[in-house]
């Protein structure tokens, strides 16, 4: 247990001694800088589990006392150094305001499809800081660099798993071909049952924090991670018909950050001490996690590409628009449609003239037709009562019979 930045740790020491008197903690080792490493006893571990796990906080495994049978010395001091580095990393994050003190969990297991469990050294949840979740691996360079690549691969594979109760359609799609899982939304995957949405594209981010090592070893390890692990962290090109798209698709990638515990302690976790694989230079944590060349840029570029494509189509269409052979005016859309429609071209008149000239032709044809029109002759009809002059008897009323 450490409290970075304390000039006087007497209160912490007194509390630890009091817990030791009650057989809840024990001092396991002393580091090179004279800091003591304290761990929970079996009794303290049981009480801590009862206190924390009811709040949904997972406690790490119990550190058992193991002694060398020949010398009687306590074994596993390397574990203690690693545990101290994990605790120091959490403390630095908390001191920078990244994560609540109960928002850290250690030794979090991630079970793969083959039964293997990949345990994260530390998981931090700091939604108020813009980091809903981040998995951390603390490496004191006791592992081969390629083992870190395998860890990254396992996190990537875990992020592509479906839950056991996934719908049948998703299961059939995932089994149809190896990359079919990429077409299944993250909301339907297993990792979303465990962690909240990251607020960014891709899978939960992974950070490698190197401790107690040299800058040269860190540089070599990062180079291996960057090259051998490219498939897991690198974004892809967007599968689009748009031209000139420079944005990258981070939807299936694991964001990977690297830093050192020494940098965190010297500058603070909130400073520009985080480097994102695939980028040059160091950034703040949220800046390193953001994807300025990702989905947001793609939407802007796609909108601009759509607008440019529409302008190009309009320009090409205008270049094809016919002009009137008589007055030179461009055809209107309606006139163009009339002259090209199969069902109506026969009644559109002269196809090379515009709508106005066509209207003039129709008017002239109508005037000429009216000038040539003569009323039809009135047909002769037999006289009837309407032809009888007033005051004269009607003809035929007194017709004699023979």
C-alpha positions as CSV (number, residue, x, y, z in Angstrom):
1,X,0.0,0.0,0.0
2,X,1.5,3.3,-1.0
3,X,0.4,6.9,-1.1
4,X,2.6,8.7,-3.6
5,X,3.5,12.3,-2.8
6,X,3.3,11.9,1.0
7,X,6.2,13.5,2.7
8,X,5.1,12.0,6.0
9,X,3.6,8.5,5.8
10,X,3.4,7.9,9.6
11,X,-0.4,7.7,9.5
12,X,-0.3,5.0,6.8
13,X,2.5,3.1,8.7
14,X,0.5,3.2,11.9
15,X,-2.6,2.0,10.2
16,X,-0.7,-0.9,8.7
17,X,0.9,-1.8,12.0
18,X,-2.5,-1.8,13.6
19,X,-3.9,-4.1,10.9
20,X,-0.8,-6.3,11.4
21,X,-1.7,-6.6,15.1
22,X,-5.1,-7.9,14.1
23,X,-3.5,-10.4,11.6
24,X,-5.1,-8.7,8.6
25,X,-1.9,-7.7,6.7
26,X,1.7,-8.7,6.8
27,X,4.9,-7.1,5.5
28,X,6.4,-9.2,2.7
29,X,9.5,-7.4,1.5
30,X,11.4,-4.2,1.4
31,X,12.2,-2.6,-1.9
32,X,15.5,-1.0,-2.9
33,X,14.1,2.5,-2.1
34,X,13.3,1.2,1.4
35,X,9.6,1.1,0.8
36,X,7.8,-1.9,2.4
37,X,5.4,-4.1,0.4
38,X,2.4,-5.1,2.5
39,X,0.0,-7.8,1.5
40,X,-3.2,-9.2,3.0
41,X,-3.2,-12.3,5.1
42,X,-5.8,-15.1,4.5
43,X,-8.0,-13.5,7.2
44,X,-7.7,-10.0,5.8
45,X,-8.3,-11.4,2.3
46,X,-11.6,-12.9,3.5
47,X,-12.8,-9.7,5.2
48,X,-11.8,-7.6,2.2
49,X,-13.8,-9.9,-0.2
50,X,-16.8,-9.5,2.1
51,X,-16.5,-5.8,2.1
52,X,-15.6,-5.1,-1.5
53,X,-17.3,-7.8,-3.6
54,X,-20.7,-6.9,-2.3
55,X,-20.1,-3.6,-4.0
56,X,-19.1,-5.3,-7.3
57,X,-15.4,-4.7,-6.7
58,X,-13.2,-7.7,-7.5
59,X,-10.3,-8.3,-5.2
60,X,-7.0,-9.8,-6.4
61,X,-5.9,-13.3,-5.5
62,X,-4.4,-14.0,-2.2
63,X,-0.6,-13.8,-2.0
64,X,0.4,-17.0,-0.1
65,X,3.4,-17.2,2.1
66,X,6.0,-19.5,0.4
67,X,9.4,-20.1,1.8
68,X,12.5,-21.6,0.4
69,X,12.8,-25.1,2.0
70,X,16.6,-24.7,2.3
71,X,17.2,-21.1,3.3
72,X,13.8,-20.4,4.8
73,X,13.5,-17.1,2.9
74,X,10.2,-15.9,1.6
75,X,9.8,-16.7,-2.1
76,X,8.2,-14.7,-4.8
77,X,9.8,-11.3,-4.3
78,X,9.4,-10.7,-8.0
79,X,5.7,-11.0,-7.6
80,X,5.9,-8.4,-4.9
81,X,7.9,-6.0,-7.1
82,X,5.3,-6.5,-9.9
83,X,2.4,-6.0,-7.4
84,X,4.1,-2.8,-6.2
85,X,4.4,-1.5,-9.8
86,X,0.7,-2.3,-10.4
87,X,-0.2,-0.4,-7.2
88,X,2.0,2.5,-8.0
89,X,0.5,2.7,-11.5
90,X,-3.0,2.8,-10.1
91,X,-1.9,5.4,-7.5
92,X,-0.4,7.7,-10.3
93,X,-3.6,7.4,-12.3
94,X,-5.7,8.3,-9.3
95,X,-3.5,11.2,-8.3
96,X,-4.0,12.6,-11.8
97,X,-7.8,12.4,-11.4
98,X,-8.1,9.4,-13.7
99,X,-10.4,7.0,-11.9
100,X,-12.1,6.8,-8.5
101,X,-10.1,5.0,-5.8
102,X,-12.6,2.1,-6.0
103,X,-12.6,2.2,-9.8
104,X,-9.5,0.1,-10.1
105,X,-9.6,-3.7,-10.3
106,X,-6.6,-6.0,-10.4
107,X,-6.1,-9.5,-11.9
108,X,-9.2,-9.4,-14.1
109,X,-9.7,-12.5,-16.1
110,X,-10.8,-12.6,-19.8
111,X,-11.8,-16.2,-20.8
112,X,-11.2,-17.1,-24.4
113,X,-13.0,-19.7,-26.5
114,X,-10.4,-22.3,-25.9
115,X,-10.7,-21.9,-22.1
116,X,-7.5,-19.9,-21.7
117,X,-7.9,-16.9,-19.2
118,X,-5.9,-13.8,-20.0
119,X,-5.7,-11.7,-16.9
120,X,-5.2,-8.0,-17.0
121,X,-2.9,-6.6,-14.3
122,X,-5.2,-3.6,-13.8
123,X,-8.5,-2.3,-15.1
124,X,-9.4,1.3,-14.6
125,X,-12.8,2.9,-15.2
126,X,-12.7,6.7,-15.3
127,X,-15.8,7.8,-17.3
128,X,-15.6,11.3,-15.8
129,X,-12.1,11.7,-17.3
130,X,-13.2,10.4,-20.7
131,X,-11.9,6.9,-20.2
132,X,-14.8,4.5,-19.5
133,X,-12.5,1.5,-19.4
134,X,-8.8,0.7,-20.0
135,X,-6.9,-2.5,-19.5
136,X,-3.3,-2.2,-18.3
137,X,-0.4,-4.6,-18.4
138,X,2.5,-3.8,-16.1
139,X,5.7,-5.2,-17.5
140,X,9.0,-5.1,-15.6
141,X,10.7,-6.6,-18.7
142,X,10.6,-10.1,-17.2
143,X,8.6,-11.3,-20.2
144,X,9.7,-11.6,-23.8
145,X,8.5,-8.9,-26.1
146,X,6.7,-11.4,-28.3
147,X,4.8,-12.6,-25.2
148,X,3.3,-9.1,-25.0
149,X,2.3,-9.5,-28.7
150,X,0.5,-12.8,-27.7
151,X,-1.3,-10.9,-24.9
152,X,-2.4,-8.3,-27.3
153,X,-3.6,-11.0,-29.7
154,X,-5.6,-12.6,-26.9
155,X,-7.3,-9.3,-26.0
156,X,-8.1,-8.8,-29.6
157,X,-9.6,-12.4,-29.9
158,X,-11.6,-11.9,-26.7
159,X,-13.1,-8.7,-28.1
160,X,-14.4,-10.7,-31.1
161,X,-16.2,-13.3,-29.0
162,X,-20.0,-13.6,-28.8
163,X,-21.8,-14.3,-25.5
164,X,-23.1,-17.8,-24.9
165,X,-26.7,-16.7,-25.3
166,X,-26.1,-14.8,-28.6
167,X,-29.0,-14.9,-31.1
168,X,-28.9,-17.7,-33.6
169,X,-28.6,-15.3,-36.6
170,X,-25.4,-13.8,-35.1
171,X,-24.0,-17.2,-34.3
172,X,-24.6,-18.5,-37.8
173,X,-23.0,-15.4,-39.3
174,X,-20.0,-15.6,-37.1
175,X,-19.4,-19.2,-38.1
176,X,-19.9,-18.5,-41.8
177,X,-16.3,-17.3,-42.4
178,X,-13.4,-16.1,-40.2
179,X,-14.0,-12.4,-40.7
180,X,-17.8,-12.5,-40.4
181,X,-17.6,-11.3,-36.7
182,X,-16.6,-7.9,-38.0
183,X,-20.0,-7.5,-39.4
184,X,-21.7,-8.0,-36.0
185,X,-22.2,-4.9,-34.0
186,X,-20.1,-4.5,-30.8
187,X,-23.3,-4.2,-28.8
188,X,-23.9,-7.9,-29.5
189,X,-20.5,-9.1,-28.5
190,X,-19.3,-10.5,-25.2
191,X,-17.1,-7.6,-24.2
192,X,-20.0,-5.3,-24.0
193,X,-21.5,-7.5,-21.3
194,X,-18.4,-6.9,-19.2
195,X,-17.4,-3.3,-19.9
196,X,-19.3,-0.1,-20.9
197,X,-19.0,1.4,-24.3
198,X,-15.6,3.1,-24.8
199,X,-17.1,6.1,-26.5
200,X,-14.7,5.6,-29.4
201,X,-14.3,3.2,-32.2
202,X,-12.8,-0.2,-31.7
203,X,-12.3,-2.6,-28.8
204,X,-11.4,-1.7,-25.2
205,X,-8.0,0.0,-25.1
206,X,-4.9,-1.7,-23.7
207,X,-2.0,0.1,-22.1
208,X,1.5,-1.3,-21.5
209,X,3.3,0.3,-18.6
210,X,7.0,-0.5,-18.4
211,X,8.7,-0.3,-15.0
212,X,12.2,-0.8,-13.6
213,X,13.8,-1.0,-17.0
214,X,15.9,1.0,-19.4
215,X,14.8,3.3,-22.2
216,X,16.6,1.0,-24.8
217,X,14.7,-2.1,-23.7
218,X,11.4,-0.1,-23.8
219,X,12.2,1.1,-27.3
220,X,13.0,-2.4,-28.5
221,X,9.8,-3.9,-27.0
222,X,7.6,-1.1,-28.4
223,X,9.2,-1.7,-31.9
224,X,8.3,-5.4,-31.6
225,X,4.8,-4.6,-30.5
226,X,4.3,-2.2,-33.3
227,X,5.5,-4.5,-36.0
228,X,4.5,-8.0,-34.9
229,X,1.1,-6.8,-33.4
230,X,0.1,-4.6,-36.4
231,X,-2.8,-6.8,-37.3
232,X,-4.4,-6.2,-33.9
233,X,-3.9,-2.4,-33.3
234,X,-3.7,-0.9,-36.8
235,X,-6.7,0.7,-38.4
236,X,-7.8,-0.3,-41.9
237,X,-8.9,1.5,-45.1
238,X,-12.6,2.2,-45.3
239,X,-14.4,-0.1,-47.7
240,X,-16.0,2.7,-49.8
241,X,-16.4,3.8,-53.4
242,X,-15.5,7.3,-52.4
243,X,-12.2,8.6,-53.8
244,X,-9.8,10.7,-51.7
245,X,-10.8,9.3,-48.3
246,X,-7.8,9.5,-45.9
247,X,-9.8,8.5,-42.8
248,X,-9.1,5.1,-41.2
249,X,-11.4,2.5,-39.9
250,X,-10.7,1.7,-36.2
251,X,-13.8,-0.4,-35.7
252,X,-12.0,-3.8,-35.3
253,X,-8.7,-2.5,-33.7
254,X,-7.4,-2.6,-30.2
255,X,-6.1,0.9,-29.2
256,X,-2.6,0.3,-27.7
257,X,-0.8,2.8,-25.5
258,X,2.6,2.6,-24.0
259,X,4.4,4.5,-21.2
260,X,6.7,3.9,-18.3
261,X,6.0,4.1,-14.6
262,X,9.0,6.5,-14.2
263,X,7.3,8.9,-16.6
264,X,4.0,8.7,-14.7
265,X,5.8,9.4,-11.5
266,X,7.9,12.3,-12.9
267,X,5.3,14.1,-15.0
268,X,1.9,12.7,-13.8
269,X,-0.5,10.4,-15.7
270,X,-2.4,13.5,-16.9
271,X,0.6,14.8,-18.8
272,X,1.7,14.0,-22.4
273,X,3.4,10.7,-21.4
274,X,1.3,8.2,-23.5
275,X,2.3,7.1,-26.9
276,X,-0.2,5.4,-29.2
277,X,1.1,2.7,-31.4
278,X,1.2,3.9,-35.0
279,X,1.8,7.5,-34.0
280,X,4.9,9.5,-33.4
281,X,5.4,11.4,-30.2
282,X,3.6,11.4,-26.8
283,X,0.1,12.7,-26.0
284,X,-2.2,13.0,-23.1
285,X,-4.3,10.0,-22.3
286,X,-7.5,11.1,-23.9
287,X,-5.7,12.6,-26.9
288,X,-3.9,9.3,-27.4
289,X,-7.2,7.3,-27.2
290,X,-9.1,9.6,-29.6
291,X,-9.2,8.9,-33.3
292,X,-9.0,12.3,-35.1
293,X,-8.5,10.4,-38.4
294,X,-11.3,7.9,-37.7
295,X,-15.0,7.8,-38.0
296,X,-15.7,11.5,-37.5
297,X,-13.2,12.4,-40.3
298,X,-14.7,9.7,-42.5
299,X,-18.2,11.2,-42.1
300,X,-16.9,14.7,-43.0
301,X,-14.9,13.4,-46.0
302,X,-17.7,11.2,-47.2
303,X,-20.2,14.2,-47.0
304,X,-17.7,16.3,-49.0
305,X,-17.2,13.5,-51.5
306,X,-20.9,13.1,-51.9
307,X,-21.4,16.8,-52.5
308,X,-18.5,16.8,-55.0
309,X,-19.9,13.8,-56.8
310,X,-23.3,15.5,-57.0
311,X,-21.7,18.6,-58.5
312,X,-19.8,16.5,-61.0
313,X,-23.0,14.7,-62.0
314,X,-24.8,17.9,-62.4
315,X,-22.0,19.4,-64.5
316,X,-21.9,16.3,-66.7
317,X,-25.6,16.4,-67.2
318,X,-25.5,20.1,-68.0
319,X,-22.8,19.5,-70.5
320,X,-25.1,16.9,-72.2
321,X,-28.2,19.2,-72.2
322,X,-29.3,19.9,-75.8
323,X,-29.5,23.5,-77.2
324,X,-32.2,24.8,-79.5
325,X,-31.2,24.7,-83.1
326,X,-33.2,27.8,-83.7
327,X,-32.6,30.2,-80.8
328,X,-29.7,28.5,-79.1
329,X,-31.4,28.3,-75.7
330,X,-30.8,25.3,-73.5
331,X,-33.6,22.8,-73.2
332,X,-35.6,22.8,-70.0
333,X,-35.8,19.5,-68.0
334,X,-39.4,19.1,-69.2
335,X,-38.6,19.7,-72.8
336,X,-35.6,17.4,-72.6
337,X,-37.8,14.7,-71.2
338,X,-40.4,15.3,-73.9
339,X,-37.8,14.9,-76.7
340,X,-36.2,11.7,-75.2
341,X,-39.2,9.9,-73.8
342,X,-40.1,6.9,-76.0
343,X,-43.8,7.2,-75.4
344,X,-44.1,11.0,-76.1
345,X,-41.4,11.9,-78.6
346,X,-43.8,11.4,-81.5
347,X,-45.9,14.3,-80.4
348,X,-43.1,16.6,-79.3
349,X,-42.8,18.2,-82.7
350,X,-39.4,19.1,-84.0
351,X,-36.9,17.5,-81.6
352,X,-34.2,20.0,-82.1
353,X,-36.1,23.1,-80.9
354,X,-36.6,24.2,-77.3
355,X,-39.9,24.5,-75.5
356,X,-40.4,28.2,-76.3
357,X,-39.8,27.6,-80.0
358,X,-42.0,24.6,-79.9
359,X,-44.8,26.7,-78.3
360,X,-44.4,29.3,-81.1
361,X,-44.7,26.5,-83.7
362,X,-47.8,25.2,-82.1
363,X,-49.3,28.7,-82.0
364,X,-48.5,29.3,-85.7
365,X,-50.0,25.9,-86.6
366,X,-53.1,26.8,-84.7
367,X,-53.5,30.2,-86.3
368,X,-53.0,28.8,-89.8
369,X,-55.6,26.1,-89.1
370,X,-58.1,28.8,-87.9
371,X,-57.5,30.9,-91.1
372,X,-58.3,28.0,-93.4
373,X,-61.3,26.9,-91.4
374,X,-64.8,27.5,-93.1
375,X,-68.1,26.9,-91.4
376,X,-69.8,23.8,-92.8
377,X,-72.9,24.5,-95.0
378,X,-76.3,24.6,-93.3
379,X,-78.4,21.5,-94.4
380,X,-81.8,22.2,-96.0
381,X,-84.8,21.3,-94.0
382,X,-88.5,21.0,-94.6
383,X,-90.7,24.0,-93.6
384,X,-92.2,23.7,-90.3
385,X,-94.3,25.8,-87.9
386,X,-91.4,28.0,-87.1
387,X,-91.5,29.4,-90.7
388,X,-95.2,30.5,-90.5
389,X,-95.7,34.3,-90.5
390,X,-97.5,35.7,-87.5
391,X,-101.3,36.3,-88.0
392,X,-101.6,33.8,-90.8
393,X,-103.3,30.4,-90.3
394,X,-101.0,27.5,-90.1
395,X,-100.5,25.6,-93.3
396,X,-101.8,22.2,-93.4
397,X,-104.5,22.6,-90.7
398,X,-107.4,22.6,-93.2
399,X,-105.9,20.3,-95.9
400,X,-108.6,18.7,-97.8
401,X,-108.9,15.1,-98.1
402,X,-109.4,13.5,-101.5
